[in-house]
Amino acid sequence: MRTNFSSSVIPDDPQGRSGTQQQPHNLHPWVPALRFAAAGMTALVVVSSAHAQPAPPLIEEPVAIAPGFDAHMQVINIPPAGEGPLTTAGQRGHRHPASTYAYVAKGAVINRLGDEPEKRIETGQAWSETPNQPHYIVNASRTEPAQLIVVQIVKAGTKVLTEPMPLPTGAAK
């Protein structure tokens, strides 16, 4: 039996838009509600970089409305950039096998998804990543740390949540 989530499951925001987005035909009907649930948590997404320092997981548990999927929530601390670059250009990226939602709890980061332009994401702002989307991130400050809260929704039993990518050709090691 297939369940159809109507817009009444996901309330309208103040502008009258529902929290749903048109999804590719191969996604299950619960995906919009699952995304809304993850986004509705106080803190959101999992990111790591060569210098990011993950804390022990806050949550690792099955997703009740999506059997066969697990939720992982983690704090990621990114030290100040110091003399390092304030750009993702030439930096090693990573990807996640999960739908990933990140929330900047403290500081600011320079973030780039795939070939998109870099964006500065500051305290109180968030972004999402699709499974296996290349991701690049650096702290936007030379002196202040940044802190992210990351939620990932992944197939149950997945052990590796972050896969480093090779350095771009010609990048300094």
N, C-alpha and C positions, 0 to 999 in steps of 0.2 A: 504494500500500500504506500502510495506516495503522499506526503503531507505538503500542502500548499500554504506557505506563510503569507498572509495578507498584510497590507500596510497597517492594520490594526495591531499586529504583533509588535511592530516597530513604530513608536509614536512619531508624529510629525514634529519637526523642529519649529521654532518660532516663526520662520518664514513659510511654513506650510509644506516643506519638502519632507517626504518620508525618508527614513534612514536607509532605504534600499537603493541599490543601483542595478541597472540591467546587467545580468551576468551571462557569460558564455553558456551555450546550451549544454555543455558537459558537466556543469557543476550541480551538486545536489541542491534541492530547494531550501535547505536549512543554512546554506552558506551566508546569505545576507544577515540572518539573525545571529549567527555565530560571530560574524564580523562586528555587528553592533554590540554584542555582549563583550567582546574583547575591547572595543573602543570605549565602552562605557565604564570600564574599570577605572579606578582613580588614576592608575599609572599604567602606561603602555610601552613595548617592542623589544627584540634582542639584537644587539649590535655588538660586534667586537672588532677591534683593529689590532695592529701589532702591539700597541701600548695600552689597550683597554684592560681594565682589571675587573672581571666579573666577581661578584659576591656569591655566596651560596644561594641556590634558587629559593625564591619566596614561595612559589607554587610549582608543583609537578604532579598533575593529576589528570584522570580521564575527563573528557568534556561530556557532561551528562546528556546534552541534547544532540551529541554527535558521536554515537558509539564508534569505536575504531580510531578515535582521535584523542590526543593528549594536549593539555595546555601547560606551557612553561612560562613562568614569570621570573624575571631576574633584574637585579640592579647592576648597571655597568658604570664603572667609574673610569673616566678618561682624564689622565693627568694633563697639566698645562702643556702647551706645545713647546715652551721654552724657545730654543733657537731653531726648532724644526719648522717645516713649511706650514703655512696657513692656507693650504690648498690641497685638494685631493689628487691633483695632477701628478702623475709619476708614482703615486703611492700604491702599495699592495691593497687589493680589495678582498672581499669575501662574499659568500652567499650562504643562504639558509635554505634547507629543504622544506621550509614551513611558510605559512602566511605569518608575516611578522609585523608587529605594531610597536612603534617606539615613541616615547614621550620624554622630552627634555625636562627633568626635574630641577636641574641646577646648571647654570652656565649657558654656553652656546656651542654649537658644533657647525662645521662646514660639512655638508652631506651631498653625495651624488649617487643617484641610482642609474646604473648602466651608462648609456651615452647622454643622458640628460644633463643640463647645466647644473653646476653647483648651486646649492641653496644654503643660506645661513638659517639655522633653526635655533631659536632661543627658548629660554625657560617658558614653560606653558604651551609650547607648540609640539606637534607630533607629525609623524609620517608613517606610511605603511610600505611594505615590500611584498612582492609576489614571490612564490616559491622559486628558488634558484636564480633570482634577479641579482646580477652583480651590484655590489654596494661598496662605497668608499666613504670614509669618515675621518675627520681630524678635529681636534679641539680648536675652537675659534679664538682662544685666548692664549697668550704666551705665559700668563701668570696665574690664572684661575682654573681650577679643575672643572670638569663638566660631569654631570651625572644623568644617566638615562634609566628609565624603567622600560623593560622590553617584555612583550608578551608574544609567544609563538604558539601557533596551532599547527600540530604536525601529526602525521599518521602514528598511531600507537606503536611503541617499541622502537622508534627512531632514536638512536643513541648519539649520533653526531649532528649537532644543531648548527654548527658553524664550520664552513669549509673555506680555508684560505685559498686565494687565487694567486697565480704567479705574478711576479712583478712585471709591469709593462716593459716591452722591449726598449732598451736604452735607459731604463731608470736606474738611479744610483741604489746600490744595495746597502 
